[in-house]
């Protein structure tokens, strides 16, 4: 059964959003490990591409 172009576009966008969420989750997980090792926030931010504010929020959880 052939899918409509609109459905294919929607499916591709959904897959991209899922990949982005997975990448974000992986960055947060890595950042949490780095925080536990007491690495400097600036270094963690640079390596994970998370903001200092995001890291401070992670630290509090």
Chimera marker file (.cmm) of the C-alpha trace (Angstrom):
<marker_set name="trace">
<marker id="1" x="0.000" y="0.000" z="0.000" r="1" g="1" b="0" radius="0.5"/>
<marker id="2" x="1.494" y="3.323" z="-1.060" r="1" g="1" b="0" radius="0.5"/>
<marker id="3" x="1.446" y="6.103" z="1.507" r="1" g="1" b="0" radius="0.5"/>
<marker id="4" x="0.462" y="9.643" z="0.608" r="1" g="1" b="0" radius="0.5"/>
<marker id="5" x="3.214" y="12.278" z="0.365" r="1" g="1" b="0" radius="0.5"/>
<marker id="6" x="1.644" y="14.148" z="3.286" r="1" g="1" b="0" radius="0.5"/>
<marker id="7" x="1.775" y="11.030" z="5.471" r="1" g="1" b="0" radius="0.5"/>
<marker id="8" x="5.380" y="10.358" z="4.446" r="1" g="1" b="0" radius="0.5"/>
<marker id="9" x="6.342" y="13.930" z="5.352" r="1" g="1" b="0" radius="0.5"/>
<marker id="10" x="4.594" y="13.643" z="8.724" r="1" g="1" b="0" radius="0.5"/>
<marker id="11" x="6.317" y="10.325" z="9.412" r="1" g="1" b="0" radius="0.5"/>
<marker id="12" x="9.742" y="11.762" z="8.540" r="1" g="1" b="0" radius="0.5"/>
<marker id="13" x="9.166" y="14.768" z="10.824" r="1" g="1" b="0" radius="0.5"/>
<marker id="14" x="8.092" y="12.476" z="13.662" r="1" g="1" b="0" radius="0.5"/>
<marker id="15" x="11.231" y="10.375" z="13.230" r="1" g="1" b="0" radius="0.5"/>
<marker id="16" x="13.406" y="13.503" z="13.295" r="1" g="1" b="0" radius="0.5"/>
<marker id="17" x="11.731" y="14.725" z="16.498" r="1" g="1" b="0" radius="0.5"/>
<marker id="18" x="12.304" y="11.321" z="18.068" r="1" g="1" b="0" radius="0.5"/>
<marker id="19" x="15.970" y="11.383" z="17.112" r="1" g="1" b="0" radius="0.5"/>
<marker id="20" x="16.363" y="14.887" z="18.527" r="1" g="1" b="0" radius="0.5"/>
<marker id="21" x="14.754" y="13.828" z="21.807" r="1" g="1" b="0" radius="0.5"/>
<marker id="22" x="17.064" y="10.824" z="22.000" r="1" g="1" b="0" radius="0.5"/>
<marker id="23" x="20.124" y="12.982" z="21.381" r="1" g="1" b="0" radius="0.5"/>
<marker id="24" x="18.993" y="15.474" z="24.037" r="1" g="1" b="0" radius="0.5"/>
<marker id="25" x="18.469" y="12.654" z="26.525" r="1" g="1" b="0" radius="0.5"/>
<marker id="26" x="21.955" y="11.284" z="25.786" r="1" g="1" b="0" radius="0.5"/>
<marker id="27" x="23.531" y="14.742" z="26.265" r="1" g="1" b="0" radius="0.5"/>
<marker id="28" x="21.748" y="15.163" z="29.594" r="1" g="1" b="0" radius="0.5"/>
<marker id="29" x="22.816" y="11.714" z="30.744" r="1" g="1" b="0" radius="0.5"/>
<marker id="30" x="26.429" y="12.421" z="29.849" r="1" g="1" b="0" radius="0.5"/>
<marker id="31" x="26.279" y="15.833" z="31.515" r="1" g="1" b="0" radius="0.5"/>
<marker id="32" x="24.921" y="14.283" z="34.707" r="1" g="1" b="0" radius="0.5"/>
<marker id="33" x="27.852" y="11.873" z="34.822" r="1" g="1" b="0" radius="0.5"/>
<marker id="34" x="30.263" y="14.749" z="34.261" r="1" g="1" b="0" radius="0.5"/>
<marker id="35" x="28.596" y="16.735" z="37.061" r="1" g="1" b="0" radius="0.5"/>
<marker id="36" x="29.005" y="13.755" z="39.365" r="1" g="1" b="0" radius="0.5"/>
<marker id="37" x="32.723" y="13.780" z="38.526" r="1" g="1" b="0" radius="0.5"/>
<marker id="38" x="32.828" y="17.483" z="39.479" r="1" g="1" b="0" radius="0.5"/>
<marker id="39" x="34.014" y="18.675" z="36.075" r="1" g="1" b="0" radius="0.5"/>
<marker id="40" x="33.754" y="22.444" z="35.526" r="1" g="1" b="0" radius="0.5"/>
<marker id="41" x="30.371" y="23.639" z="34.252" r="1" g="1" b="0" radius="0.5"/>
<marker id="42" x="31.968" y="25.533" z="31.382" r="1" g="1" b="0" radius="0.5"/>
<marker id="43" x="33.674" y="22.372" z="30.135" r="1" g="1" b="0" radius="0.5"/>
<marker id="44" x="30.494" y="20.306" z="30.409" r="1" g="1" b="0" radius="0.5"/>
<marker id="45" x="28.521" y="22.987" z="28.572" r="1" g="1" b="0" radius="0.5"/>
<marker id="46" x="31.067" y="23.106" z="25.785" r="1" g="1" b="0" radius="0.5"/>
<marker id="47" x="31.214" y="19.320" z="25.374" r="1" g="1" b="0" radius="0.5"/>
<marker id="48" x="27.485" y="18.588" z="25.677" r="1" g="1" b="0" radius="0.5"/>
<marker id="49" x="26.165" y="21.775" z="24.039" r="1" g="1" b="0" radius="0.5"/>
<marker id="50" x="23.868" y="22.312" z="27.032" r="1" g="1" b="0" radius="0.5"/>
<marker id="51" x="23.601" y="25.731" z="28.633" r="1" g="1" b="0" radius="0.5"/>
<marker id="52" x="24.995" y="26.544" z="32.056" r="1" g="1" b="0" radius="0.5"/>
<marker id="53" x="21.402" y="27.074" z="33.207" r="1" g="1" b="0" radius="0.5"/>
<marker id="54" x="20.410" y="23.594" z="31.993" r="1" g="1" b="0" radius="0.5"/>
<marker id="55" x="23.391" y="22.112" z="33.819" r="1" g="1" b="0" radius="0.5"/>
<marker id="56" x="22.495" y="23.913" z="37.039" r="1" g="1" b="0" radius="0.5"/>
<marker id="57" x="18.968" y="22.521" z="36.781" r="1" g="1" b="0" radius="0.5"/>
<marker id="58" x="20.363" y="19.024" z="36.206" r="1" g="1" b="0" radius="0.5"/>
<marker id="59" x="22.601" y="19.392" z="39.226" r="1" g="1" b="0" radius="0.5"/>
<marker id="60" x="19.588" y="20.136" z="41.427" r="1" g="1" b="0" radius="0.5"/>
<marker id="61" x="17.704" y="16.995" z="40.394" r="1" g="1" b="0" radius="0.5"/>
<link id1="1" id2="2" r="1" g="1" b="0" radius="0.2"/>
<link id1="2" id2="3" r="1" g="1" b="0" radius="0.2"/>
<link id1="3" id2="4" r="1" g="1" b="0" radius="0.2"/>
<link id1="4" id2="5" r="1" g="1" b="0" radius="0.2"/>
<link id1="5" id2="6" r="1" g="1" b="0" radius="0.2"/>
<link id1="6" id2="7" r="1" g="1" b="0" radius="0.2"/>
<link id1="7" id2="8" r="1" g="1" b="0" radius="0.2"/>
<link id1="8" id2="9" r="1" g="1" b="0" radius="0.2"/>
<link id1="9" id2="10" r="1" g="1" b="0" radius="0.2"/>
<link id1="10" id2="11" r="1" g="1" b="0" radius="0.2"/>
<link id1="11" id2="12" r="1" g="1" b="0" radius="0.2"/>
<link id1="12" id2="13" r="1" g="1" b="0" radius="0.2"/>
<link id1="13" id2="14" r="1" g="1" b="0" radius="0.2"/>
<link id1="14" id2="15" r="1" g="1" b="0" radius="0.2"/>
<link id1="15" id2="16" r="1" g="1" b="0" radius="0.2"/>
<link id1="16" id2="17" r="1" g="1" b="0" radius="0.2"/>
<link id1="17" id2="18" r="1" g="1" b="0" radius="0.2"/>
<link id1="18" id2="19" r="1" g="1" b="0" radius="0.2"/>
<link id1="19" id2="20" r="1" g="1" b="0" radius="0.2"/>
<link id1="20" id2="21" r="1" g="1" b="0" radius="0.2"/>
<link id1="21" id2="22" r="1" g="1" b="0" radius="0.2"/>
<link id1="22" id2="23" r="1" g="1" b="0" radius="0.2"/>
<link id1="23" id2="24" r="1" g="1" b="0" radius="0.2"/>
<link id1="24" id2="25" r="1" g="1" b="0" radius="0.2"/>
<link id1="25" id2="26" r="1" g="1" b="0" radius="0.2"/>
<link id1="26" id2="27" r="1" g="1" b="0" radius="0.2"/>
<link id1="27" id2="28" r="1" g="1" b="0" radius="0.2"/>
<link id1="28" id2="29" r="1" g="1" b="0" radius="0.2"/>
<link id1="29" id2="30" r="1" g="1" b="0" radius="0.2"/>
<link id1="30" id2="31" r="1" g="1" b="0" radius="0.2"/>
<link id1="31" id2="32" r="1" g="1" b="0" radius="0.2"/>
<link id1="32" id2="33" r="1" g="1" b="0" radius="0.2"/>
<link id1="33" id2="34" r="1" g="1" b="0" radius="0.2"/>
<link id1="34" id2="35" r="1" g="1" b="0" radius="0.2"/>
<link id1="35" id2="36" r="1" g="1" b="0" radius="0.2"/>
<link id1="36" id2="37" r="1" g="1" b="0" radius="0.2"/>
<link id1="37" id2="38" r="1" g="1" b="0" radius="0.2"/>
<link id1="38" id2="39" r="1" g="1" b="0" radius="0.2"/>
<link id1="39" id2="40" r="1" g="1" b="0" radius="0.2"/>
<link id1="40" id2="41" r="1" g="1" b="0" radius="0.2"/>
<link id1="41" id2="42" r="1" g="1" b="0" radius="0.2"/>
<link id1="42" id2="43" r="1" g="1" b="0" radius="0.2"/>
<link id1="43" id2="44" r="1" g="1" b="0" radius="0.2"/>
<link id1="44" id2="45" r="1" g="1" b="0" radius="0.2"/>
<link id1="45" id2="46" r="1" g="1" b="0" radius="0.2"/>
<link id1="46" id2="47" r="1" g="1" b="0" radius="0.2"/>
<link id1="47" id2="48" r="1" g="1" b="0" radius="0.2"/>
<link id1="48" id2="49" r="1" g="1" b="0" radius="0.2"/>
<link id1="49" id2="50" r="1" g="1" b="0" radius="0.2"/>
<link id1="50" id2="51" r="1" g="1" b="0" radius="0.2"/>
<link id1="51" id2="52" r="1" g="1" b="0" radius="0.2"/>
<link id1="52" id2="53" r="1" g="1" b="0" radius="0.2"/>
<link id1="53" id2="54" r="1" g="1" b="0" radius="0.2"/>
<link id1="54" id2="55" r="1" g="1" b="0" radius="0.2"/>
<link id1="55" id2="56" r="1" g="1" b="0" radius="0.2"/>
<link id1="56" id2="57" r="1" g="1" b="0" radius="0.2"/>
<link id1="57" id2="58" r="1" g="1" b="0" radius="0.2"/>
<link id1="58" id2="59" r="1" g="1" b="0" radius="0.2"/>
<link id1="59" id2="60" r="1" g="1" b="0" radius="0.2"/>
<link id1="60" id2="61" r="1" g="1" b="0" radius="0.2"/>
</marker_set>
